[in-house]
Amino acid sequence: MANRSLSTIAREIRTTWPNVDYAAKPYLDAMSTLNSIKDPYLCDTASSIVAYFLSNASTWRGEDAKRIKSELRGMLKSM
């Protein structure tokens, strides 16, 4: 299965996590502009944006959160 784009994943996160934690929001916003885990983002990389998002998304729980976080972790591991 091909990886979904980060912007597609970000859209799904917004629908399943209506009150995004303030610390995770900037990284989710950045993910909304990215396609691949290998994309550059300003002076950063998409992989670091995803890692920062995951570290700040600990308050997001439930089945959707588990599934999507697992997908993002898998993308990071495949680098």
mmCIF file of the N, C-alpha and C atoms, coordinates in Angstrom:
data_MODEL
# 
_entry.id   MODEL 
# 
loop_
_atom_site.group_PDB 
_atom_site.id 
_atom_site.type_symbol 
_atom_site.label_atom_id 
_atom_site.label_alt_id 
_atom_site.label_comp_id 
_atom_site.label_asym_id 
_atom_site.label_entity_id 
_atom_site.label_seq_id 
_atom_site.pdbx_PDB_ins_code 
_atom_site.Cartn_x 
_atom_site.Cartn_y 
_atom_site.Cartn_z 
_atom_site.occupancy 
_atom_site.B_iso_or_equiv 
_atom_site.pdbx_formal_charge 
_atom_site.auth_seq_id 
_atom_site.auth_comp_id 
_atom_site.auth_asym_id 
_atom_site.auth_atom_id 
_atom_site.pdbx_PDB_model_num 
ATOM 1   N N  . MET A 1 1  ? 0.836   -1.177 0.000  1.00 0.00 ? 1  MET A N  1 
ATOM 2   C CA . MET A 1 1  ? 0.000   0.000  0.000  1.00 0.00 ? 1  MET A CA 1 
ATOM 3   C C  . MET A 1 1  ? 0.887   1.250  0.000  1.00 0.00 ? 1  MET A C  1 
ATOM 4   N N  . ALA A 1 2  ? 0.568   2.174  -0.867 1.00 0.00 ? 2  ALA A N  1 
ATOM 5   C CA . ALA A 1 2  ? 1.338   3.414  -0.943 1.00 0.00 ? 2  ALA A CA 1 
ATOM 6   C C  . ALA A 1 2  ? 0.984   4.319  0.232  1.00 0.00 ? 2  ALA A C  1 
ATOM 7   N N  . ASN A 1 3  ? 1.970   5.078  0.644  1.00 0.00 ? 3  ASN A N  1 
ATOM 8   C CA . ASN A 1 3  ? 1.722   6.029  1.728  1.00 0.00 ? 3  ASN A CA 1 
ATOM 9   C C  . ASN A 1 3  ? 0.772   7.121  1.257  1.00 0.00 ? 3  ASN A C  1 
ATOM 10  N N  . ARG A 1 4  ? -0.110  7.526  2.150  1.00 0.00 ? 4  ARG A N  1 
ATOM 11  C CA . ARG A 1 4  ? -0.960  8.676  1.862  1.00 0.00 ? 4  ARG A CA 1 
ATOM 12  C C  . ARG A 1 4  ? -0.119  9.929  2.005  1.00 0.00 ? 4  ARG A C  1 
ATOM 13  N N  . SER A 1 5  ? -0.551  10.997 1.370  1.00 0.00 ? 5  SER A N  1 
ATOM 14  C CA . SER A 1 5  ? 0.187   12.251 1.520  1.00 0.00 ? 5  SER A CA 1 
ATOM 15  C C  . SER A 1 5  ? -0.016  12.786 2.934  1.00 0.00 ? 5  SER A C  1 
ATOM 16  N N  . LEU A 1 6  ? 0.945   13.558 3.397  1.00 0.00 ? 6  LEU A N  1 
ATOM 17  C CA . LEU A 1 6  ? 0.843   14.147 4.728  1.00 0.00 ? 6  LEU A CA 1 
ATOM 18  C C  . LEU A 1 6  ? -0.327  15.123 4.798  1.00 0.00 ? 6  LEU A C  1 
ATOM 19  N N  . SER A 1 7  ? -0.612  15.812 3.701  1.00 0.00 ? 7  SER A N  1 
ATOM 20  C CA . SER A 1 7  ? -1.749  16.739 3.717  1.00 0.00 ? 7  SER A CA 1 
ATOM 21  C C  . SER A 1 7  ? -3.075  15.988 3.855  1.00 0.00 ? 7  SER A C  1 
ATOM 22  N N  . THR A 1 8  ? -3.176  14.820 3.252  1.00 0.00 ? 8  THR A N  1 
ATOM 23  C CA . THR A 1 8  ? -4.382  13.989 3.400  1.00 0.00 ? 8  THR A CA 1 
ATOM 24  C C  . THR A 1 8  ? -4.519  13.514 4.843  1.00 0.00 ? 8  THR A C  1 
ATOM 25  N N  . ILE A 1 9  ? -3.420  13.085 5.426  1.00 0.00 ? 9  ILE A N  1 
ATOM 26  C CA . ILE A 1 9  ? -3.433  12.636 6.818  1.00 0.00 ? 9  ILE A CA 1 
ATOM 27  C C  . ILE A 1 9  ? -3.800  13.803 7.737  1.00 0.00 ? 9  ILE A C  1 
ATOM 28  N N  . ALA A 1 10 ? -3.250  14.972 7.467  1.00 0.00 ? 10 ALA A N  1 
ATOM 29  C CA . ALA A 1 10 ? -3.552  16.155 8.289  1.00 0.00 ? 10 ALA A CA 1 
ATOM 30  C C  . ALA A 1 10 ? -5.040  16.485 8.237  1.00 0.00 ? 10 ALA A C  1 
ATOM 31  N N  . ARG A 1 11 ? -5.646  16.370 7.053  1.00 0.00 ? 11 ARG A N  1 
ATOM 32  C CA . ARG A 1 11 ? -7.099  16.609 6.936  1.00 0.00 ? 11 ARG A CA 1 
ATOM 33  C C  . ARG A 1 11 ? -7.879  15.629 7.799  1.00 0.00 ? 11 ARG A C  1 
ATOM 34  N N  . GLU A 1 12 ? -7.470  14.364 7.779  1.00 0.00 ? 12 GLU A N  1 
ATOM 35  C CA . GLU A 1 12 ? -8.167  13.371 8.598  1.00 0.00 ? 12 GLU A CA 1 
ATOM 36  C C  . GLU A 1 12 ? -7.974  13.655 10.087 1.00 0.00 ? 12 GLU A C  1 
ATOM 37  N N  . ILE A 1 13 ? -6.776  14.062 10.468 1.00 0.00 ? 13 ILE A N  1 
ATOM 38  C CA . ILE A 1 13 ? -6.531  14.393 11.879 1.00 0.00 ? 13 ILE A CA 1 
ATOM 39  C C  . ILE A 1 13 ? -7.476  15.503 12.321 1.00 0.00 ? 13 ILE A C  1 
ATOM 40  N N  . ARG A 1 14 ? -7.619  16.531 11.495 1.00 0.00 ? 14 ARG A N  1 
ATOM 41  C CA . ARG A 1 14 ? -8.501  17.653 11.847 1.00 0.00 ? 14 ARG A CA 1 
ATOM 42  C C  . ARG A 1 14 ? -9.957  17.213 12.020 1.00 0.00 ? 14 ARG A C  1 
ATOM 43  N N  . THR A 1 15 ? -10.390 16.207 11.267 1.00 0.00 ? 15 THR A N  1 
ATOM 44  C CA . THR A 1 15 ? -11.778 15.745 11.409 1.00 0.00 ? 15 THR A CA 1 
ATOM 45  C C  . THR A 1 15 ? -11.968 14.844 12.617 1.00 0.00 ? 15 THR A C  1 
ATOM 46  N N  . THR A 1 16 ? -10.890 14.167 13.040 1.00 0.00 ? 16 THR A N  1 
ATOM 47  C CA . THR A 1 16 ? -11.020 13.238 14.169 1.00 0.00 ? 16 THR A CA 1 
ATOM 48  C C  . THR A 1 16 ? -10.529 13.814 15.492 1.00 0.00 ? 16 THR A C  1 
ATOM 49  N N  . TRP A 1 17 ? -9.870  14.966 15.438 1.00 0.00 ? 17 TRP A N  1 
ATOM 50  C CA . TRP A 1 17 ? -9.360  15.636 16.643 1.00 0.00 ? 17 TRP A CA 1 
ATOM 51  C C  . TRP A 1 17 ? -9.797  17.098 16.587 1.00 0.00 ? 17 TRP A C  1 
ATOM 52  N N  . PRO A 1 18 ? -11.050 17.364 16.956 1.00 0.00 ? 18 PRO A N  1 
ATOM 53  C CA . PRO A 1 18 ? -11.608 18.713 16.773 1.00 0.00 ? 18 PRO A CA 1 
ATOM 54  C C  . PRO A 1 18 ? -10.909 19.803 17.579 1.00 0.00 ? 18 PRO A C  1 
ATOM 55  N N  . ASN A 1 19 ? -10.408 19.489 18.758 1.00 0.00 ? 19 ASN A N  1 
ATOM 56  C CA . ASN A 1 19 ? -9.717  20.489 19.589 1.00 0.00 ? 19 ASN A CA 1 
ATOM 57  C C  . ASN A 1 19 ? -8.238  20.145 19.670 1.00 0.00 ? 19 ASN A C  1 
ATOM 58  N N  . VAL A 1 20 ? -7.535  20.381 18.559 1.00 0.00 ? 20 VAL A N  1 
ATOM 59  C CA . VAL A 1 20 ? -6.114  20.045 18.471 1.00 0.00 ? 20 VAL A CA 1 
ATOM 60  C C  . VAL A 1 20 ? -5.338  20.786 19.556 1.00 0.00 ? 20 VAL A C  1 
ATOM 61  N N  . ASP A 1 21 ? -4.475  20.071 20.245 1.00 0.00 ? 21 ASP A N  1 
ATOM 62  C CA . ASP A 1 21 ? -3.633  20.657 21.284 1.00 0.00 ? 21 ASP A CA 1 
ATOM 63  C C  . ASP A 1 21 ? -2.812  21.799 20.688 1.00 0.00 ? 21 ASP A C  1 
ATOM 64  N N  . TYR A 1 22 ? -2.708  22.892 21.425 1.00 0.00 ? 22 TYR A N  1 
ATOM 65  C CA . TYR A 1 22 ? -1.999  24.077 20.940 1.00 0.00 ? 22 TYR A CA 1 
ATOM 66  C C  . TYR A 1 22 ? -0.551  23.773 20.561 1.00 0.00 ? 22 TYR A C  1 
ATOM 67  N N  . ALA A 1 23 ? 0.079   22.822 21.246 1.00 0.00 ? 23 ALA A N  1 
ATOM 68  C CA . ALA A 1 23 ? 1.479   22.496 20.967 1.00 0.00 ? 23 ALA A CA 1 
ATOM 69  C C  . ALA A 1 23 ? 1.633   21.671 19.686 1.00 0.00 ? 23 ALA A C  1 
ATOM 70  N N  . ALA A 1 24 ? 0.602   20.927 19.314 1.00 0.00 ? 24 ALA A N  1 
ATOM 71  C CA . ALA A 1 24 ? 0.646   20.107 18.110 1.00 0.00 ? 24 ALA A CA 1 
ATOM 72  C C  . ALA A 1 24 ? 0.174   20.871 16.876 1.00 0.00 ? 24 ALA A C  1 
ATOM 73  N N  . LYS A 1 25 ? -0.606  21.929 17.072 1.00 0.00 ? 25 LYS A N  1 
ATOM 74  C CA . LYS A 1 25 ? -1.228  22.644 15.959 1.00 0.00 ? 25 LYS A CA 1 
ATOM 75  C C  . LYS A 1 25 ? -0.241  23.188 14.924 1.00 0.00 ? 25 LYS A C  1 
ATOM 76  N N  . PRO A 1 26 ? 0.877   23.827 15.315 1.00 0.00 ? 26 PRO A N  1 
ATOM 77  C CA . PRO A 1 26 ? 1.796   24.325 14.280 1.00 0.00 ? 26 PRO A CA 1 
ATOM 78  C C  . PRO A 1 26 ? 2.352   23.216 13.390 1.00 0.00 ? 26 PRO A C  1 
ATOM 79  N N  . TYR A 1 27 ? 2.575   22.053 13.967 1.00 0.00 ? 27 TYR A N  1 
ATOM 80  C CA . TYR A 1 27 ? 3.105   20.933 13.198 1.00 0.00 ? 27 TYR A CA 1 
ATOM 81  C C  . TYR A 1 27 ? 2.023   20.337 12.302 1.00 0.00 ? 27 TYR A C  1 
ATOM 82  N N  . LEU A 1 28 ? 0.795   20.309 12.782 1.00 0.00 ? 28 LEU A N  1 
ATOM 83  C CA . LEU A 1 28 ? -0.317  19.856 11.954 1.00 0.00 ? 28 LEU A CA 1 
ATOM 84  C C  . LEU A 1 28 ? -0.526  20.833 10.788 1.00 0.00 ? 28 LEU A C  1 
ATOM 85  N N  . ASP A 1 29 ? -0.423  22.125 11.069 1.00 0.00 ? 29 ASP A N  1 
ATOM 86  C CA . ASP A 1 29 ? -0.531  23.127 10.009 1.00 0.00 ? 29 ASP A CA 1 
ATOM 87  C C  . ASP A 1 29 ? 0.550   22.907 8.948  1.00 0.00 ? 29 ASP A C  1 
ATOM 88  N N  . ALA A 1 30 ? 1.765   22.641 9.385  1.00 0.00 ? 30 ALA A N  1 
ATOM 89  C CA . ALA A 1 30 ? 2.863   22.390 8.449  1.00 0.00 ? 30 ALA A CA 1 
ATOM 90  C C  . ALA A 1 30 ? 2.604   21.120 7.643  1.00 0.00 ? 30 ALA A C  1 
ATOM 91  N N  . MET A 1 31 ? 2.130   20.075 8.316  1.00 0.00 ? 31 MET A N  1 
ATOM 92  C CA . MET A 1 31 ? 1.834   18.825 7.618  1.00 0.00 ? 31 MET A CA 1 
ATOM 93  C C  . MET A 1 31 ? 0.781   19.034 6.526  1.00 0.00 ? 31 MET A C  1 
ATOM 94  N N  . SER A 1 32 ? -0.101  19.997 6.724  1.00 0.00 ? 32 SER A N  1 
ATOM 95  C CA . SER A 1 32 ? -1.159  20.275 5.748  1.00 0.00 ? 32 SER A CA 1 
ATOM 96  C C  . SER A 1 32 ? -0.603  20.758 4.414  1.00 0.00 ? 32 SER A C  1 
ATOM 97  N N  . THR A 1 33 ? 0.637   21.223 4.408  1.00 0.00 ? 33 THR A N  1 
ATOM 98  C CA . THR A 1 33 ? 1.240   21.742 3.184  1.00 0.00 ? 33 THR A CA 1 
ATOM 99  C C  . THR A 1 33 ? 2.204   20.747 2.536  1.00 0.00 ? 33 THR A C  1 
ATOM 100 N N  . LEU A 1 34 ? 2.358   19.576 3.138  1.00 0.00 ? 34 LEU A N  1 
ATOM 101 C CA . LEU A 1 34 ? 3.360   18.612 2.676  1.00 0.00 ? 34 LEU A CA 1 
ATOM 102 C C  . LEU A 1 34 ? 2.737   17.419 1.975  1.00 0.00 ? 34 LEU A C  1 
ATOM 103 N N  . ASN A 1 35 ? 3.504   16.851 1.074  1.00 0.00 ? 35 ASN A N  1 
ATOM 104 C CA . ASN A 1 35 ? 3.055   15.653 0.384  1.00 0.00 ? 35 ASN A CA 1 
ATOM 105 C C  . ASN A 1 35 ? 3.743   14.422 0.965  1.00 0.00 ? 35 ASN A C  1 
ATOM 106 N N  . SER A 1 36 ? 5.062   14.404 0.880  1.00 0.00 ? 36 SER A N  1 
ATOM 107 C CA . SER A 1 36 ? 5.846   13.225 1.243  1.00 0.00 ? 36 SER A CA 1 
ATOM 108 C C  . SER A 1 36 ? 6.625   13.452 2.536  1.00 0.00 ? 36 SER A C  1 
ATOM 109 N N  . ILE A 1 37 ? 6.955   12.373 3.209  1.00 0.00 ? 37 ILE A N  1 
ATOM 110 C CA . ILE A 1 37 ? 7.770   12.423 4.418  1.00 0.00 ? 37 ILE A CA 1 
ATOM 111 C C  . ILE A 1 37 ? 9.183   12.920 4.092  1.00 0.00 ? 37 ILE A C  1 
ATOM 112 N N  . LYS A 1 38 ? 9.554   12.914 2.827  1.00 0.00 ? 38 LYS A N  1 
ATOM 113 C CA . LYS A 1 38 ? 10.891  13.348 2.408  1.00 0.00 ? 38 LYS A CA 1 
ATOM 114 C C  . LYS A 1 38 ? 10.928  14.795 1.930  1.00 0.00 ? 38 LYS A C  1 
ATOM 115 N N  . ASP A 1 39 ? 9.793   15.479 1.966  1.00 0.00 ? 39 ASP A N  1 
ATOM 116 C CA . ASP A 1 39 ? 9.733   16.869 1.504  1.00 0.00 ? 39 ASP A CA 1 
ATOM 117 C C  . ASP A 1 39 ? 10.484  17.805 2.442  1.00 0.00 ? 39 ASP A C  1 
ATOM 118 N N  . PRO A 1 40 ? 11.033  18.894 1.890  1.00 0.00 ? 40 PRO A N  1 
ATOM 119 C CA . PRO A 1 40 ? 11.592  19.944 2.746  1.00 0.00 ? 40 PRO A CA 1 
ATOM 120 C C  . PRO A 1 40 ? 10.464  20.840 3.242  1.00 0.00 ? 40 PRO A C  1 
ATOM 121 N N  . TYR A 1 41 ? 10.676  21.438 4.392  1.00 0.00 ? 41 TYR A N  1 
ATOM 122 C CA . TYR A 1 41 ? 9.727   22.424 4.926  1.00 0.00 ? 41 TYR A CA 1 
ATOM 123 C C  . TYR A 1 41 ? 10.528  23.565 5.527  1.00 0.00 ? 41 TYR A C  1 
ATOM 124 N N  . LEU A 1 42 ? 10.568  24.696 4.820  1.00 0.00 ? 42 LEU A N  1 
ATOM 125 C CA . LEU A 1 42 ? 11.389  25.839 5.211  1.00 0.00 ? 42 LEU A CA 1 
ATOM 126 C C  . LEU A 1 42 ? 12.805  25.347 5.511  1.00 0.00 ? 42 LEU A C  1 
ATOM 127 N N  . CYS A 1 43 ? 13.301  25.571 6.704  1.00 0.00 ? 43 CYS A N  1 
ATOM 128 C CA . CYS A 1 43 ? 14.652  25.103 7.060  1.00 0.00 ? 43 CYS A CA 1 
ATOM 129 C C  . CYS A 1 43 ? 14.617  23.750 7.759  1.00 0.00 ? 43 CYS A C  1 
ATOM 130 N N  . ASP A 1 44 ? 13.502  23.072 7.659  1.00 0.00 ? 44 ASP A N  1 
ATOM 131 C CA . ASP A 1 44 ? 13.309  21.799 8.350  1.00 0.00 ? 44 ASP A CA 1 
ATOM 132 C C  . ASP A 1 44 ? 12.991  20.715 7.328  1.00 0.00 ? 44 ASP A C  1 
ATOM 133 N N  . THR A 1 45 ? 12.622  19.545 7.810  1.00 0.00 ? 45 THR A N  1 
ATOM 134 C CA . THR A 1 45 ? 12.229  18.446 6.936  1.00 0.00 ? 45 THR A CA 1 
ATOM 135 C C  . THR A 1 45 ? 10.851  17.951 7.358  1.00 0.00 ? 45 THR A C  1 
ATOM 136 N N  . ALA A 1 46 ? 10.162  17.326 6.432  1.00 0.00 ? 46 ALA A N  1 
ATOM 137 C CA . ALA A 1 46 ? 8.853   16.766 6.755  1.00 0.00 ? 46 ALA A CA 1 
ATOM 138 C C  . ALA A 1 46 ? 8.970   15.723 7.858  1.00 0.00 ? 46 ALA A C  1 
ATOM 139 N N  . SER A 1 47 ? 10.038  14.952 7.833  1.00 0.00 ? 47 SER A N  1 
ATOM 140 C CA . SER A 1 47 ? 10.188  13.914 8.863  1.00 0.00 ? 47 SER A CA 1 
ATOM 141 C C  . SER A 1 47 ? 10.297  14.530 10.255 1.00 0.00 ? 47 SER A C  1 
ATOM 142 N N  . SER A 1 48 ? 11.004  15.640 10.387 1.00 0.00 ? 48 SER A N  1 
ATOM 143 C CA . SER A 1 48 ? 11.096  16.267 11.713 1.00 0.00 ? 48 SER A CA 1 
ATOM 144 C C  . SER A 1 48 ? 9.766   16.901 12.107 1.00 0.00 ? 48 SER A C  1 
ATOM 145 N N  . ILE A 1 49 ? 9.025   17.440 11.151 1.00 0.00 ? 49 ILE A N  1 
ATOM 146 C CA . ILE A 1 49 ? 7.702   17.997 11.435 1.00 0.00 ? 49 ILE A CA 1 
ATOM 147 C C  . ILE A 1 49 ? 6.787   16.894 11.979 1.00 0.00 ? 49 ILE A C  1 
ATOM 148 N N  . VAL A 1 50 ? 6.809   15.742 11.329 1.00 0.00 ? 50 VAL A N  1 
ATOM 149 C CA . VAL A 1 50 ? 5.987   14.611 11.780 1.00 0.00 ? 50 VAL A CA 1 
ATOM 150 C C  . VAL A 1 50 ? 6.430   14.155 13.167 1.00 0.00 ? 50 VAL A C  1 
ATOM 151 N N  . ALA A 1 51 ? 7.723   14.067 13.397 1.00 0.00 ? 51 ALA A N  1 
ATOM 152 C CA . ALA A 1 51 ? 8.229   13.660 14.719 1.00 0.00 ? 51 ALA A CA 1 
ATOM 153 C C  . ALA A 1 51 ? 7.797   14.648 15.796 1.00 0.00 ? 51 ALA A C  1 
ATOM 154 N N  . TYR A 1 52 ? 7.887   15.942 15.497 1.00 0.00 ? 52 TYR A N  1 
ATOM 155 C CA . TYR A 1 52 ? 7.452   16.964 16.463 1.00 0.00 ? 52 TYR A CA 1 
ATOM 156 C C  . TYR A 1 52 ? 5.949   16.875 16.705 1.00 0.00 ? 52 TYR A C  1 
ATOM 157 N N  . PHE A 1 53 ? 5.191   16.626 15.634 1.00 0.00 ? 53 PHE A N  1 
ATOM 158 C CA . PHE A 1 53 ? 3.744   16.474 15.805 1.00 0.00 ? 53 PHE A CA 1 
ATOM 159 C C  . PHE A 1 53 ? 3.456   15.316 16.755 1.00 0.00 ? 53 PHE A C  1 
ATOM 160 N N  . LEU A 1 54 ? 4.071   14.173 16.494 1.00 0.00 ? 54 LEU A N  1 
ATOM 161 C CA . LEU A 1 54 ? 3.822   12.993 17.330 1.00 0.00 ? 54 LEU A CA 1 
ATOM 162 C C  . LEU A 1 54 ? 4.197   13.241 18.789 1.00 0.00 ? 54 LEU A C  1 
ATOM 163 N N  . SER A 1 55 ? 5.277   13.952 19.018 1.00 0.00 ? 55 SER A N  1 
ATOM 164 C CA . SER A 1 55 ? 5.677   14.205 20.401 1.00 0.00 ? 55 SER A CA 1 
ATOM 165 C C  . SER A 1 55 ? 4.746   15.179 21.107 1.00 0.00 ? 55 SER A C  1 
ATOM 166 N N  . ASN A 1 56 ? 4.002   15.967 20.341 1.00 0.00 ? 56 ASN A N  1 
ATOM 167 C CA . ASN A 1 56 ? 3.074   16.935 20.938 1.00 0.00 ? 56 ASN A CA 1 
ATOM 168 C C  . ASN A 1 56 ? 1.615   16.507 20.851 1.00 0.00 ? 56 ASN A C  1 
ATOM 169 N N  . ALA A 1 57 ? 1.369   15.298 20.363 1.00 0.00 ? 57 ALA A N  1 
ATOM 170 C CA . ALA A 1 57 ? 0.000   14.820 20.186 1.00 0.00 ? 57 ALA A CA 1 
ATOM 171 C C  . ALA A 1 57 ? -0.384  13.759 21.211 1.00 0.00 ? 57 ALA A C  1 
ATOM 172 N N  . SER A 1 58 ? 0.240   13.777 22.365 1.00 0.00 ? 58 SER A N  1 
ATOM 173 C CA . SER A 1 58 ? -0.022  12.739 23.368 1.00 0.00 ? 58 SER A CA 1 
ATOM 174 C C  . SER A 1 58 ? -1.438  12.817 23.942 1.00 0.00 ? 58 SER A C  1 
ATOM 175 N N  . THR A 1 59 ? -2.077  13.978 23.871 1.00 0.00 ? 59 THR A N  1 
ATOM 176 C CA . THR A 1 59 ? -3.442  14.095 24.402 1.00 0.00 ? 59 THR A CA 1 
ATOM 177 C C  . THR A 1 59 ? -4.496  13.598 23.417 1.00 0.00 ? 59 THR A C  1 
ATOM 178 N N  . TRP A 1 60 ? -4.087  13.326 22.189 1.00 0.00 ? 60 TRP A N  1 
ATOM 179 C CA . TRP A 1 60 ? -5.014  12.799 21.182 1.00 0.00 ? 60 TRP A CA 1 
ATOM 180 C C  . TRP A 1 60 ? -5.083  11.292 21.347 1.00 0.00 ? 60 TRP A C  1 
ATOM 181 N N  . ARG A 1 61 ? -6.259  10.801 21.713 1.00 0.00 ? 61 ARG A N  1 
ATOM 182 C CA . ARG A 1 61 ? -6.430  9.376  22.011 1.00 0.00 ? 61 ARG A CA 1 
ATOM 183 C C  . ARG A 1 61 ? -7.603  8.789  21.242 1.00 0.00 ? 61 ARG A C  1 
ATOM 184 N N  . GLY A 1 62 ? -7.710  7.490  21.280 1.00 0.00 ? 62 GLY A N  1 
ATOM 185 C CA . GLY A 1 62 ? -8.800  6.791  20.624 1.00 0.00 ? 62 GLY A CA 1 
ATOM 186 C C  . GLY A 1 62 ? -8.290  5.964  19.452 1.00 0.00 ? 62 GLY A C  1 
ATOM 187 N N  . GLU A 1 63 ? -9.212  5.252  18.832 1.00 0.00 ? 63 GLU A N  1 
ATOM 188 C CA . GLU A 1 63 ? -8.849  4.346  17.737 1.00 0.00 ? 63 GLU A CA 1 
ATOM 189 C C  . GLU A 1 63 ? -8.271  5.087  16.539 1.00 0.00 ? 63 GLU A C  1 
ATOM 190 N N  . ASP A 1 64 ? -8.886  6.219  16.161 1.00 0.00 ? 64 ASP A N  1 
ATOM 191 C CA . ASP A 1 64 ? -8.352  6.995  15.035 1.00 0.00 ? 64 ASP A CA 1 
ATOM 192 C C  . ASP A 1 64 ? -6.942  7.471  15.345 1.00 0.00 ? 64 ASP A C  1 
ATOM 193 N N  . ALA A 1 65 ? -6.734  7.964  16.544 1.00 0.00 ? 65 ALA A N  1 
ATOM 194 C CA . ALA A 1 65 ? -5.416  8.456  16.938 1.00 0.00 ? 65 ALA A CA 1 
ATOM 195 C C  . ALA A 1 65 ? -4.381  7.336  16.864 1.00 0.00 ? 65 ALA A C  1 
ATOM 196 N N  . LYS A 1 66 ? -4.716  6.185  17.388 1.00 0.00 ? 66 LYS A N  1 
ATOM 197 C CA . LYS A 1 66 ? -3.778  5.052  17.363 1.00 0.00 ? 66 LYS A CA 1 
ATOM 198 C C  . LYS A 1 66 ? -3.425  4.674  15.932 1.00 0.00 ? 66 LYS A C  1 
ATOM 199 N N  . ARG A 1 67 ? -4.438  4.579  15.085 1.00 0.00 ? 67 ARG A N  1 
ATOM 200 C CA . ARG A 1 67 ? -4.232  4.171  13.693 1.00 0.00 ? 67 ARG A CA 1 
ATOM 201 C C  . ARG A 1 67 ? -3.371  5.190  12.937 1.00 0.00 ? 67 ARG A C  1 
ATOM 202 N N  . ILE A 1 68 ? -3.699  6.465  13.078 1.00 0.00 ? 68 ILE A N  1 
ATOM 203 C CA . ILE A 1 68 ? -2.986  7.497  12.328 1.00 0.00 ? 68 ILE A CA 1 
ATOM 204 C C  . ILE A 1 68 ? -1.575  7.693  12.877 1.00 0.00 ? 68 ILE A C  1 
ATOM 205 N N  . LYS A 1 69 ? -1.411  7.671  14.184 1.00 0.00 ? 69 LYS A N  1 
ATOM 206 C CA . LYS A 1 69 ? -0.066  7.788  14.758 1.00 0.00 ? 69 LYS A CA 1 
ATOM 207 C C  . LYS A 1 69 ? 0.800   6.617  14.307 1.00 0.00 ? 69 LYS A C  1 
ATOM 208 N N  . SER A 1 70 ? 0.222   5.440  14.243 1.00 0.00 ? 70 SER A N  1 
ATOM 209 C CA . SER A 1 70 ? 0.963   4.273  13.781 1.00 0.00 ? 70 SER A CA 1 
ATOM 210 C C  . SER A 1 70 ? 1.396   4.450  12.308 1.00 0.00 ? 70 SER A C  1 
ATOM 211 N N  . GLU A 1 71 ? 0.489   4.981  11.504 1.00 0.00 ? 71 GLU A N  1 
ATOM 212 C CA . GLU A 1 71 ? 0.810   5.246  10.092 1.00 0.00 ? 71 GLU A CA 1 
ATOM 213 C C  . GLU A 1 71 ? 1.970   6.244  9.982  1.00 0.00 ? 71 GLU A C  1 
ATOM 214 N N  . LEU A 1 72 ? 1.924   7.309  10.784 1.00 0.00 ? 72 LEU A N  1 
ATOM 215 C CA . LEU A 1 72 ? 2.991   8.310  10.754 1.00 0.00 ? 72 LEU A CA 1 
ATOM 216 C C  . LEU A 1 72 ? 4.314   7.727  11.248 1.00 0.00 ? 72 LEU A C  1 
ATOM 217 N N  . ARG A 1 73 ? 4.270   6.923  12.305 1.00 0.00 ? 73 ARG A N  1 
ATOM 218 C CA . ARG A 1 73 ? 5.498   6.281  12.798 1.00 0.00 ? 73 ARG A CA 1 
ATOM 219 C C  . ARG A 1 73 ? 6.095   5.352  11.740 1.00 0.00 ? 73 ARG A C  1 
ATOM 220 N N  . GLY A 1 74 ? 5.221   4.641  11.037 1.00 0.00 ? 74 GLY A N  1 
ATOM 221 C CA . GLY A 1 74 ? 5.678   3.762  9.969  1.00 0.00 ? 74 GLY A CA 1 
ATOM 222 C C  . GLY A 1 74 ? 6.359   4.534  8.847  1.00 0.00 ? 74 GLY A C  1 
ATOM 223 N N  . MET A 1 75 ? 5.831   5.712  8.547  1.00 0.00 ? 75 MET A N  1 
ATOM 224 C CA . MET A 1 75 ? 6.451   6.561  7.526  1.00 0.00 ? 75 MET A CA 1 
ATOM 225 C C  . MET A 1 75 ? 7.851   6.998  7.979  1.00 0.00 ? 75 MET A C  1 
ATOM 226 N N  . LEU A 1 76 ? 7.971   7.345  9.258  1.00 0.00 ? 76 LEU A N  1 
ATOM 227 C CA . LEU A 1 76 ? 9.276   7.757  9.784  1.00 0.00 ? 76 LEU A CA 1 
ATOM 228 C C  . LEU A 1 76 ? 10.276  6.602  9.733  1.00 0.00 ? 76 LEU A C  1 
ATOM 229 N N  . LYS A 1 77 ? 9.827   5.401  10.093 1.00 0.00 ? 77 LYS A N  1 
ATOM 230 C CA . LYS A 1 77 ? 10.727  4.241  10.115 1.00 0.00 ? 77 LYS A CA 1 
ATOM 231 C C  . LYS A 1 77 ? 11.188  3.857  8.711  1.00 0.00 ? 77 LYS A C  1 
ATOM 232 N N  . SER A 1 78 ? 10.374  4.168  7.700  1.00 0.00 ? 78 SER A N  1 
ATOM 233 C CA . SER A 1 78 ? 10.716  3.764  6.328  1.00 0.00 ? 78 SER A CA 1 
ATOM 234 C C  . SER A 1 78 ? 11.732  4.697  5.678  1.00 0.00 ? 78 SER A C  1 
ATOM 235 N N  . MET A 1 79 ? 12.131  5.718  6.386  1.00 0.00 ? 79 MET A N  1 
ATOM 236 C CA . MET A 1 79 ? 13.071  6.706  5.818  1.00 0.00 ? 79 MET A CA 1 
ATOM 237 C C  . MET A 1 79 ? 14.452  6.105  5.636  1.00 0.00 ? 79 MET A C  1 
# 
